Structures are given as structure tokens and as C-alpha cells.
Amino acid sequence: MNWQPIESAPKDETDIIVGYDFGTVWVVHVAFWREVDNNDKSMGWTDDDTGWWSYIENSITQTKLEGHHTPTHWMALPTPPCR
């Protein structure tokens, strides 16, 4: 697995690993691209909500990665271990 430019990342809500340089620290998140559509707008989402989103504490608590936190690179998630 190699880091790739974020422009080549899948934008179909697939979970991936994203990263960005935050000062002197390389920060990584499991994230996905969310494209707001009309169904989302009926639930209060706006076009400004389109973008990279990360799971902060769990699958319910998510935050948009923007500004200094906008990903610049990505890679696929590895296959999880068997349970």
C-alpha cells in the first residue's frame, strides 16, 4: 500500500485511510467522501456538507475534515483480521 494523491481517492462513501500534514505531525483518519443529495437536504444537510468525513469516536460521531484538516493523500484500508 502506498499513499496516493487525494484527487484519485474513491468518492463513493468507501472507507479509506486519509492523511494530511498538520504542522510537524502526519495525521491519519479512517474517512469517506460524502456527496450531499436531495434526500440528505430534506434531513437538514446542505451542499457545504459535501466532502471528506471521519469517524471521531464511533460510527455515529463523525466530523468533516476541512481547512487545516483537509486530506492530501489516501490509501486503501487493509483487509481486517478474521474474528
Buried (B, 14 or more C-beta within 10 A) or exposed (E): EEBEEBEEBEEEEEEBBBBBEEEEEEBBBEBBBBEBEEEBEEEEBEEEBBBBBBBEEEEEEBBBBEEEBEBEBBBBEEEEEEE
